[in-house]
Amino acid sequence: MRLIVILFLLLFAVAGVVFGALNADLVPFDLGFARLALPKGGAMLAFLLVGWVLGGFTAWVGTSFAQQRKRRRALRGGSKVASAKPA
């Protein structure tokens, strides 16, 4: 199993290197406060990394807020539904 994972990682690394080599021309970016000219492969890698980090941060914040709500309910004696008296 570990060998298959290593082979997939090597395959994608080689594909990324080939993609970057074939798309080496510069692409201009205007960010409003700065202008950049990056190679296509480098720009795609940079924006992929930024998206991955922002997505991970968003998921972390969402789960931590949910865990805090559960913890508060547990400390208060359960949820409102569980503490209501049956009719």
Gaussian input, Z-matrix of N, CA and C with variables (Angstrom, degrees):
# hf/3-21g

backbone

0 1
 N
 C     1     B1
 C     2     B2     1     A1
 N     3     B3     2     A2     1     D1
 C     4     B4     3     A3     2     D2
 C     5     B5     4     A4     3     D3
 N     6     B6     5     A5     4     D4
 C     7     B7     6     A6     5     D5
 C     8     B8     7     A7     6     D6
 N     9     B9     8     A8     7     D7
 C    10    B10     9     A9     8     D8
 C    11    B11    10    A10     9     D9
 N    12    B12    11    A11    10    D10
 C    13    B13    12    A12    11    D11
 C    14    B14    13    A13    12    D12
 N    15    B15    14    A14    13    D13
 C    16    B16    15    A15    14    D14
 C    17    B17    16    A16    15    D15
 N    18    B18    17    A17    16    D16
 C    19    B19    18    A18    17    D17
 C    20    B20    19    A19    18    D18
 N    21    B21    20    A20    19    D19
 C    22    B22    21    A21    20    D20
 C    23    B23    22    A22    21    D21
 N    24    B24    23    A23    22    D22
 C    25    B25    24    A24    23    D23
 C    26    B26    25    A25    24    D24
 N    27    B27    26    A26    25    D25
 C    28    B28    27    A27    26    D26
 C    29    B29    28    A28    27    D27
 N    30    B30    29    A29    28    D28
 C    31    B31    30    A30    29    D29
 C    32    B32    31    A31    30    D30
 N    33    B33    32    A32    31    D31
 C    34    B34    33    A33    32    D32
 C    35    B35    34    A34    33    D33
 N    36    B36    35    A35    34    D34
 C    37    B37    36    A36    35    D35
 C    38    B38    37    A37    36    D36
 N    39    B39    38    A38    37    D37
 C    40    B40    39    A39    38    D38
 C    41    B41    40    A40    39    D39
 N    42    B42    41    A41    40    D40
 C    43    B43    42    A42    41    D41
 C    44    B44    43    A43    42    D42
 N    45    B45    44    A44    43    D43
 C    46    B46    45    A45    44    D44
 C    47    B47    46    A46    45    D45
 N    48    B48    47    A47    46    D46
 C    49    B49    48    A48    47    D47
 C    50    B50    49    A49    48    D48
 N    51    B51    50    A50    49    D49
 C    52    B52    51    A51    50    D50
 C    53    B53    52    A52    51    D51
 N    54    B54    53    A53    52    D52
 C    55    B55    54    A54    53    D53
 C    56    B56    55    A55    54    D54
 N    57    B57    56    A56    55    D55
 C    58    B58    57    A57    56    D56
 C    59    B59    58    A58    57    D57
 N    60    B60    59    A59    58    D58
 C    61    B61    60    A60    59    D59
 C    62    B62    61    A61    60    D60
 N    63    B63    62    A62    61    D61
 C    64    B64    63    A63    62    D62
 C    65    B65    64    A64    63    D63
 N    66    B66    65    A65    64    D64
 C    67    B67    66    A66    65    D65
 C    68    B68    67    A67    66    D66
 N    69    B69    68    A68    67    D67
 C    70    B70    69    A69    68    D68
 C    71    B71    70    A70    69    D69
 N    72    B72    71    A71    70    D70
 C    73    B73    72    A72    71    D71
 C    74    B74    73    A73    72    D72
 N    75    B75    74    A74    73    D73
 C    76    B76    75    A75    74    D74
 C    77    B77    76    A76    75    D75
 N    78    B78    77    A77    76    D76
 C    79    B79    78    A78    77    D77
 C    80    B80    79    A79    78    D78
 N    81    B81    80    A80    79    D79
 C    82    B82    81    A81    80    D80
 C    83    B83    82    A82    81    D81
 N    84    B84    83    A83    82    D82
 C    85    B85    84    A84    83    D83
 C    86    B86    85    A85    84    D84
 N    87    B87    86    A86    85    D85
 C    88    B88    87    A87    86    D86
 C    89    B89    88    A88    87    D87
 N    90    B90    89    A89    88    D88
 C    91    B91    90    A90    89    D89
 C    92    B92    91    A91    90    D90
 N    93    B93    92    A92    91    D91
 C    94    B94    93    A93    92    D92
 C    95    B95    94    A94    93    D93
 N    96    B96    95    A95    94    D94
 C    97    B97    96    A96    95    D95
 C    98    B98    97    A97    96    D96
 N    99    B99    98    A98    97    D97
 C   100   B100    99    A99    98    D98
 C   101   B101   100   A100    99    D99
 N   102   B102   101   A101   100   D100
 C   103   B103   102   A102   101   D101
 C   104   B104   103   A103   102   D102
 N   105   B105   104   A104   103   D103
 C   106   B106   105   A105   104   D104
 C   107   B107   106   A106   105   D105
 N   108   B108   107   A107   106   D106
 C   109   B109   108   A108   107   D107
 C   110   B110   109   A109   108   D108
 N   111   B111   110   A110   109   D109
 C   112   B112   111   A111   110   D110
 C   113   B113   112   A112   111   D111
 N   114   B114   113   A113   112   D112
 C   115   B115   114   A114   113   D113
 C   116   B116   115   A115   114   D114
 N   117   B117   116   A116   115   D115
 C   118   B118   117   A117   116   D116
 C   119   B119   118   A118   117   D117
 N   120   B120   119   A119   118   D118
 C   121   B121   120   A120   119   D119
 C   122   B122   121   A121   120   D120
 N   123   B123   122   A122   121   D121
 C   124   B124   123   A123   122   D122
 C   125   B125   124   A124   123   D123
 N   126   B126   125   A125   124   D124
 C   127   B127   126   A126   125   D125
 C   128   B128   127   A127   126   D126
 N   129   B129   128   A128   127   D127
 C   130   B130   129   A129   128   D128
 C   131   B131   130   A130   129   D129
 N   132   B132   131   A131   130   D130
 C   133   B133   132   A132   131   D131
 C   134   B134   133   A133   132   D132
 N   135   B135   134   A134   133   D133
 C   136   B136   135   A135   134   D134
 C   137   B137   136   A136   135   D135
 N   138   B138   137   A137   136   D136
 C   139   B139   138   A138   137   D137
 C   140   B140   139   A139   138   D138
 N   141   B141   140   A140   139   D139
 C   142   B142   141   A141   140   D140
 C   143   B143   142   A142   141   D141
 N   144   B144   143   A143   142   D142
 C   145   B145   144   A144   143   D143
 C   146   B146   145   A145   144   D144
 N   147   B147   146   A146   145   D145
 C   148   B148   147   A147   146   D146
 C   149   B149   148   A148   147   D147
 N   150   B150   149   A149   148   D148
 C   151   B151   150   A150   149   D149
 C   152   B152   151   A151   150   D150
 N   153   B153   152   A152   151   D151
 C   154   B154   153   A153   152   D152
 C   155   B155   154   A154   153   D153
 N   156   B156   155   A155   154   D154
 C   157   B157   156   A156   155   D155
 C   158   B158   157   A157   156   D156
 N   159   B159   158   A158   157   D157
 C   160   B160   159   A159   158   D158
 C   161   B161   160   A160   159   D159
 N   162   B162   161   A161   160   D160
 C   163   B163   162   A162   161   D161
 C   164   B164   163   A163   162   D162
 N   165   B165   164   A164   163   D163
 C   166   B166   165   A165   164   D164
 C   167   B167   166   A166   165   D165
 N   168   B168   167   A167   166   D166
 C   169   B169   168   A168   167   D167
 C   170   B170   169   A169   168   D168
 N   171   B171   170   A170   169   D169
 C   172   B172   171   A171   170   D170
 C   173   B173   172   A172   171   D171
 N   174   B174   173   A173   172   D172
 C   175   B175   174   A174   173   D173
 C   176   B176   175   A175   174   D174
 N   177   B177   176   A176   175   D175
 C   178   B178   177   A177   176   D176
 C   179   B179   178   A178   177   D177
 N   180   B180   179   A179   178   D178
 C   181   B181   180   A180   179   D179
 C   182   B182   181   A181   180   D180
 N   183   B183   182   A182   181   D181
 C   184   B184   183   A183   182   D182
 C   185   B185   184   A184   183   D183
 N   186   B186   185   A185   184   D184
 C   187   B187   186   A186   185   D185
 C   188   B188   187   A187   186   D186
 N   189   B189   188   A188   187   D187
 C   190   B190   189   A189   188   D188
 C   191   B191   190   A190   189   D189
 N   192   B192   191   A191   190   D190
 C   193   B193   192   A192   191   D191
 C   194   B194   193   A193   192   D192
 N   195   B195   194   A194   193   D193
 C   196   B196   195   A195   194   D194
 C   197   B197   196   A196   195   D195
 N   198   B198   197   A197   196   D196
 C   199   B199   198   A198   197   D197
 C   200   B200   199   A199   198   D198
 N   201   B201   200   A200   199   D199
 C   202   B202   201   A201   200   D200
 C   203   B203   202   A202   201   D201
 N   204   B204   203   A203   202   D202
 C   205   B205   204   A204   203   D203
 C   206   B206   205   A205   204   D204
 N   207   B207   206   A206   205   D205
 C   208   B208   207   A207   206   D206
 C   209   B209   208   A208   207   D207
 N   210   B210   209   A209   208   D208
 C   211   B211   210   A210   209   D209
 C   212   B212   211   A211   210   D210
 N   213   B213   212   A212   211   D211
 C   214   B214   213   A213   212   D212
 C   215   B215   214   A214   213   D213
 N   216   B216   215   A215   214   D214
 C   217   B217   216   A216   215   D215
 C   218   B218   217   A217   216   D216
 N   219   B219   218   A218   217   D217
 C   220   B220   219   A219   218   D218
 C   221   B221   220   A220   219   D219
 N   222   B222   221   A221   220   D220
 C   223   B223   222   A222   221   D221
 C   224   B224   223   A223   222   D222
 N   225   B225   224   A224   223   D223
 C   226   B226   225   A225   224   D224
 C   227   B227   226   A226   225   D225
 N   228   B228   227   A227   226   D226
 C   229   B229   228   A228   227   D227
 C   230   B230   229   A229   228   D228
 N   231   B231   230   A230   229   D229
 C   232   B232   231   A231   230   D230
 C   233   B233   232   A232   231   D231
 N   234   B234   233   A233   232   D232
 C   235   B235   234   A234   233   D233
 C   236   B236   235   A235   234   D234
 N   237   B237   236   A236   235   D235
 C   238   B238   237   A237   236   D236
 C   239   B239   238   A238   237   D237
 N   240   B240   239   A239   238   D238
 C   241   B241   240   A240   239   D239
 C   242   B242   241   A241   240   D240
 N   243   B243   242   A242   241   D241
 C   244   B244   243   A243   242   D242
 C   245   B245   244   A244   243   D243
 N   246   B246   245   A245   244   D244
 C   247   B247   246   A246   245   D245
 C   248   B248   247   A247   246   D246
 N   249   B249   248   A248   247   D247
 C   250   B250   249   A249   248   D248
 C   251   B251   250   A250   249   D249
 N   252   B252   251   A251   250   D250
 C   253   B253   252   A252   251   D251
 C   254   B254   253   A253   252   D252
 N   255   B255   254   A254   253   D253
 C   256   B256   255   A255   254   D254
 C   257   B257   256   A256   255   D255
 N   258   B258   257   A257   256   D256
 C   259   B259   258   A258   257   D257
 C   260   B260   259   A259   258   D258

   B1=1.4558
   B2=1.5364
   B3=1.3283
   B4=1.4564
   B5=1.5317
   B6=1.3135
   B7=1.4631
   B8=1.5269
   B9=1.3145
   B10=1.4713
   B11=1.5227
   B12=1.3182
   B13=1.4652
   B14=1.5290
   B15=1.3121
   B16=1.4704
   B17=1.5251
   B18=1.3355
   B19=1.4710
   B20=1.5301
   B21=1.3338
   B22=1.4635
   B23=1.5231
   B24=1.3236
   B25=1.4624
   B26=1.5244
   B27=1.3210
   B28=1.4678
   B29=1.5279
   B30=1.3277
   B31=1.4622
   B32=1.5261
   B33=1.3229
   B34=1.4607
   B35=1.5245
   B36=1.3073
   B37=1.4669
   B38=1.5285
   B39=1.3285
   B40=1.4705
   B41=1.5173
   B42=1.3335
   B43=1.4633
   B44=1.5276
   B45=1.3177
   B46=1.4644
   B47=1.5139
   B48=1.3234
   B49=1.4649
   B50=1.5276
   B51=1.3272
   B52=1.4689
   B53=1.5225
   B54=1.3270
   B55=1.4630
   B56=1.5233
   B57=1.3189
   B58=1.4613
   B59=1.5147
   B60=1.3261
   B61=1.4635
   B62=1.5228
   B63=1.3262
   B64=1.4651
   B65=1.5248
   B66=1.3108
   B67=1.4627
   B68=1.5215
   B69=1.3063
   B70=1.4605
   B71=1.5265
   B72=1.3386
   B73=1.4652
   B74=1.5285
   B75=1.3123
   B76=1.4605
   B77=1.5211
   B78=1.3115
   B79=1.4591
   B80=1.5247
   B81=1.3528
   B82=1.4738
   B83=1.5353
   B84=1.3187
   B85=1.4650
   B86=1.5151
   B87=1.3380
   B88=1.4571
   B89=1.5167
   B90=1.3286
   B91=1.4553
   B92=1.5249
   B93=1.3048
   B94=1.4524
   B95=1.5094
   B96=1.3019
   B97=1.4657
   B98=1.5242
   B99=1.3216
   B100=1.4708
   B101=1.5193
   B102=1.3220
   B103=1.4567
   B104=1.5170
   B105=1.3177
   B106=1.4521
   B107=1.5212
   B108=1.3046
   B109=1.4621
   B110=1.5213
   B111=1.3261
   B112=1.4587
   B113=1.5251
   B114=1.3166
   B115=1.4635
   B116=1.5283
   B117=1.3263
   B118=1.4650
   B119=1.5271
   B120=1.3149
   B121=1.4657
   B122=1.5121
   B123=1.3233
   B124=1.4639
   B125=1.5177
   B126=1.3345
   B127=1.4644
   B128=1.5251
   B129=1.3315
   B130=1.4660
   B131=1.5219
   B132=1.3177
   B133=1.4562
   B134=1.5285
   B135=1.3252
   B136=1.4635
   B137=1.5284
   B138=1.3353
   B139=1.4662
   B140=1.5221
   B141=1.3212
   B142=1.4590
   B143=1.5232
   B144=1.3167
   B145=1.4629
   B146=1.5298
   B147=1.3287
   B148=1.4698
   B149=1.5327
   B150=1.3221
   B151=1.4636
   B152=1.5080
   B153=1.3290
   B154=1.4533
   B155=1.5233
   B156=1.3280
   B157=1.4670
   B158=1.5328
   B159=1.3348
   B160=1.4632
   B161=1.5312
   B162=1.3222
   B163=1.4600
   B164=1.5218
   B165=1.3174
   B166=1.4661
   B167=1.5138
   B168=1.3284
   B169=1.4577
   B170=1.5274
   B171=1.3231
   B172=1.4630
   B173=1.5254
   B174=1.3172
   B175=1.4659
   B176=1.5239
   B177=1.3246
   B178=1.4588
   B179=1.5234
   B180=1.3271
   B181=1.4660
   B182=1.5245
   B183=1.3234
   B184=1.4630
   B185=1.5161
   B186=1.3193
   B187=1.4663
   B188=1.5211
   B189=1.3202
   B190=1.4646
   B191=1.5281
   B192=1.3430
   B193=1.4639
   B194=1.5332
   B195=1.3248
   B196=1.4626
   B197=1.5228
   B198=1.3164
   B199=1.4707
   B200=1.5199
   B201=1.3245
   B202=1.4629
   B203=1.5302
   B204=1.3423
   B205=1.4639
   B206=1.5234
   B207=1.3333
   B208=1.4663
   B209=1.5261
   B210=1.3202
   B211=1.4575
   B212=1.5272
   B213=1.3381
   B214=1.4785
   B215=1.5225
   B216=1.3509
   B217=1.4637
   B218=1.5184
   B219=1.3183
   B220=1.4668
   B221=1.5281
   B222=1.3210
   B223=1.4699
   B224=1.5214
   B225=1.3474
   B226=1.4618
   B227=1.5113
   B228=1.3112
   B229=1.4597
   B230=1.5051
   B231=1.2742
   B232=1.4648
   B233=1.5038
   B234=1.3156
   B235=1.4682
   B236=1.5205
   B237=1.3223
   B238=1.4531
   B239=1.5219
   B240=1.3260
   B241=1.4511
   B242=1.5162
   B243=1.2989
   B244=1.4665
   B245=1.5359
   B246=1.3235
   B247=1.4668
   B248=1.5184
   B249=1.3369
   B250=1.4630
   B251=1.5231
   B252=1.3598
   B253=1.4634
   B254=1.5245
   B255=1.3272
   B256=1.4702
   B257=1.5166
   B258=1.3295
   B259=1.4530
   B260=1.4889
   A1=110.33
   A2=115.26
   A3=119.65
   A4=110.76
   A5=117.00
   A6=121.44
   A7=110.79
   A8=116.86
   A9=120.64
   A10=110.31
   A11=117.24
   A12=121.16
   A13=110.51
   A14=116.78
   A15=120.30
   A16=110.67
   A17=117.09
   A18=120.24
   A19=111.59
   A20=117.58
   A21=120.34
   A22=111.41
   A23=116.92
   A24=120.07
   A25=111.38
   A26=116.68
   A27=120.14
   A28=111.33
   A29=116.91
   A30=120.70
   A31=111.13
   A32=117.04
   A33=120.27
   A34=111.72
   A35=118.00
   A36=120.15
   A37=110.24
   A38=116.59
   A39=119.99
   A40=110.26
   A41=117.72
   A42=120.63
   A43=110.95
   A44=117.70
   A45=120.85
   A46=112.39
   A47=116.88
   A48=120.52
   A49=110.30
   A50=116.97
   A51=120.62
   A52=110.16
   A53=117.58
   A54=121.03
   A55=111.19
   A56=116.36
   A57=120.30
   A58=112.32
   A59=117.12
   A60=120.49
   A61=111.48
   A62=116.90
   A63=120.07
   A64=112.45
   A65=118.44
   A66=122.77
   A67=109.73
   A68=115.90
   A69=120.13
   A70=113.05
   A71=119.57
   A72=119.39
   A73=110.81
   A74=115.06
   A75=121.02
   A76=111.15
   A77=115.27
   A78=122.73
   A79=107.28
   A80=117.62
   A81=118.49
   A82=111.34
   A83=116.01
   A84=123.16
   A85=108.06
   A86=116.54
   A87=121.90
   A88=107.14
   A89=117.68
   A90=122.64
   A91=113.04
   A92=117.93
   A93=121.52
   A94=111.99
   A95=116.98
   A96=121.38
   A97=111.78
   A98=116.80
   A99=120.79
   A100=108.99
   A101=115.38
   A102=121.48
   A103=108.68
   A104=114.48
   A105=120.67
   A106=109.70
   A107=115.63
   A108=121.84
   A109=106.94
   A110=115.88
   A111=121.94
   A112=110.04
   A113=117.40
   A114=119.41
   A115=110.22
   A116=117.56
   A117=120.79
   A118=112.48
   A119=116.10
   A120=119.53
   A121=112.36
   A122=116.96
   A123=120.83
   A124=112.11
   A125=116.04
   A126=119.76
   A127=110.61
   A128=116.37
   A129=119.06
   A130=111.22
   A131=116.88
   A132=120.60
   A133=111.37
   A134=116.75
   A135=120.68
   A136=111.24
   A137=117.08
   A138=119.49
   A139=111.44
   A140=117.56
   A141=120.58
   A142=110.05
   A143=116.79
   A144=121.49
   A145=111.19
   A146=116.81
   A147=120.50
   A148=110.18
   A149=117.61
   A150=120.95
   A151=112.71
   A152=116.55
   A153=121.21
   A154=110.81
   A155=116.62
   A156=120.76
   A157=110.33
   A158=117.72
   A159=120.02
   A160=111.66
   A161=117.78
   A162=120.75
   A163=111.81
   A164=116.91
   A165=120.36
   A166=112.08
   A167=116.72
   A168=120.71
   A169=110.81
   A170=116.85
   A171=121.09
   A172=111.12
   A173=117.38
   A174=120.82
   A175=110.91
   A176=116.87
   A177=120.69
   A178=111.10
   A179=117.18
   A180=120.73
   A181=110.13
   A182=117.16
   A183=120.45
   A184=112.71
   A185=117.20
   A186=119.16
   A187=111.61
   A188=117.92
   A189=118.45
   A190=110.78
   A191=118.35
   A192=119.96
   A193=110.71
   A194=116.77
   A195=119.82
   A196=110.39
   A197=117.64
   A198=120.64
   A199=111.28
   A200=117.73
   A201=120.45
   A202=110.84
   A203=116.91
   A204=120.10
   A205=110.81
   A206=117.27
   A207=120.30
   A208=111.13
   A209=116.70
   A210=120.98
   A211=110.54
   A212=116.71
   A213=119.67
   A214=111.22
   A215=116.96
   A216=119.64
   A217=110.95
   A218=116.34
   A219=119.50
   A220=110.81
   A221=117.23
   A222=119.99
   A223=111.93
   A224=117.61
   A225=121.14
   A226=112.90
   A227=117.43
   A228=118.91
   A229=112.59
   A230=118.53
   A231=121.88
   A232=111.37
   A233=114.76
   A234=120.30
   A235=109.87
   A236=116.35
   A237=122.12
   A238=110.77
   A239=116.78
   A240=121.00
   A241=110.17
   A242=117.73
   A243=121.58
   A244=111.48
   A245=118.39
   A246=120.06
   A247=113.15
   A248=118.06
   A249=120.83
   A250=109.39
   A251=115.98
   A252=120.61
   A253=109.74
   A254=117.19
   A255=119.64
   A256=110.64
   A257=117.48
   A258=122.45
   A259=113.60
   D1=-43.27
   D2=-179.14
   D3=-64.31
   D4=-35.24
   D5=178.81
   D6=-64.99
   D7=-39.40
   D8=178.60
   D9=-63.96
   D10=-42.98
   D11=179.02
   D12=-62.63
   D13=-43.43
   D14=179.15
   D15=-63.75
   D16=-40.79
   D17=178.06
   D18=-63.71
   D19=-41.32
   D20=176.90
   D21=-63.57
   D22=-42.57
   D23=178.34
   D24=-62.00
   D25=-43.47
   D26=177.72
   D27=-64.68
   D28=-39.86
   D29=178.65
   D30=-60.84
   D31=-46.24
   D32=-179.47
   D33=-71.18
   D34=-33.02
   D35=176.67
   D36=-65.79
   D37=-43.47
   D38=177.98
   D39=-65.07
   D40=-41.85
   D41=177.96
   D42=-61.96
   D43=-38.47
   D44=177.72
   D45=-66.44
   D46=-40.59
   D47=178.17
   D48=-65.18
   D49=-43.03
   D50=178.80
   D51=-64.43
   D52=-43.89
   D53=178.70
   D54=-60.83
   D55=-43.80
   D56=178.87
   D57=-64.98
   D58=-37.26
   D59=-179.99
   D60=-70.66
   D61=-36.04
   D62=-179.39
   D63=-76.95
   D64=-20.59
   D65=-178.46
   D66=-119.04
   D67=60.80
   D68=-174.58
   D69=-89.99
   D70=-6.19
   D71=-178.40
   D72=-69.74
   D73=153.40
   D74=-175.74
   D75=-80.66
   D76=142.87
   D77=176.63
   D78=-119.13
   D79=124.91
   D80=179.49
   D81=-80.94
   D82=140.71
   D83=176.25
   D84=-126.28
   D85=132.07
   D86=175.49
   D87=-112.58
   D88=109.41
   D89=-176.92
   D90=-93.17
   D91=4.97
   D92=-178.46
   D93=93.77
   D94=-46.19
   D95=179.82
   D96=-107.75
   D97=-9.98
   D98=-179.80
   D99=-155.09
   D100=153.97
   D101=174.78
   D102=-117.40
   D103=133.16
   D104=-178.44
   D105=-124.85
   D106=150.85
   D107=171.10
   D108=-129.89
   D109=108.21
   D110=-175.97
   D111=-120.56
   D112=152.74
   D113=171.23
   D114=-63.61
   D115=149.23
   D116=-177.14
   D117=-56.70
   D118=-47.19
   D119=-178.95
   D120=-63.12
   D121=-42.10
   D122=178.61
   D123=-66.59
   D124=-38.98
   D125=178.71
   D126=-65.51
   D127=-43.43
   D128=179.01
   D129=-63.71
   D130=-41.11
   D131=178.32
   D132=-64.71
   D133=-42.60
   D134=179.94
   D135=-64.00
   D136=-44.74
   D137=-178.91
   D138=-71.92
   D139=-30.83
   D140=174.16
   D141=-64.70
   D142=-43.05
   D143=179.27
   D144=-64.88
   D145=-42.75
   D146=178.45
   D147=-63.19
   D148=-42.99
   D149=177.90
   D150=-63.75
   D151=-39.16
   D152=178.90
   D153=-64.65
   D154=-43.74
   D155=-179.87
   D156=-66.83
   D157=-44.61
   D158=179.83
   D159=-66.14
   D160=-38.19
   D161=176.26
   D162=-64.39
   D163=-42.35
   D164=177.38
   D165=-64.49
   D166=-40.26
   D167=177.93
   D168=-64.11
   D169=-42.68
   D170=178.91
   D171=-62.93
   D172=-43.54
   D173=178.25
   D174=-64.21
   D175=-40.68
   D176=179.60
   D177=-63.93
   D178=-44.56
   D179=179.96
   D180=-64.13
   D181=-43.01
   D182=179.76
   D183=-61.79
   D184=-44.00
   D185=-179.67
   D186=-72.44
   D187=-33.68
   D188=-179.70
   D189=-69.42
   D190=-35.93
   D191=176.17
   D192=-66.53
   D193=-39.66
   D194=178.39
   D195=-64.50
   D196=-40.81
   D197=178.61
   D198=-66.00
   D199=-37.14
   D200=178.05
   D201=-64.74
   D202=-41.27
   D203=177.78
   D204=-62.04
   D205=-44.37
   D206=179.04
   D207=-62.56
   D208=-40.69
   D209=-179.69
   D210=-64.58
   D211=-43.20
   D212=179.14
   D213=-63.17
   D214=-42.29
   D215=178.87
   D216=-63.30
   D217=-39.32
   D218=179.65
   D219=-66.27
   D220=-38.30
   D221=179.35
   D222=-71.32
   D223=-29.64
   D224=179.24
   D225=-79.29
   D226=-8.02
   D227=-180.00
   D228=107.52
   D229=25.05
   D230=177.78
   D231=100.52
   D232=179.28
   D233=-179.73
   D234=-77.72
   D235=169.16
   D236=-178.38
   D237=-63.32
   D238=-37.12
   D239=-179.04
   D240=-67.04
   D241=-41.13
   D242=-177.63
   D243=-71.07
   D244=-29.71
   D245=-177.26
   D246=-89.89
   D247=-6.49
   D248=179.20
   D249=-72.81
   D250=142.50
   D251=179.55
   D252=-79.27
   D253=139.40
   D254=178.59
   D255=-68.29
   D256=149.72
   D257=-177.14
   D258=-77.98

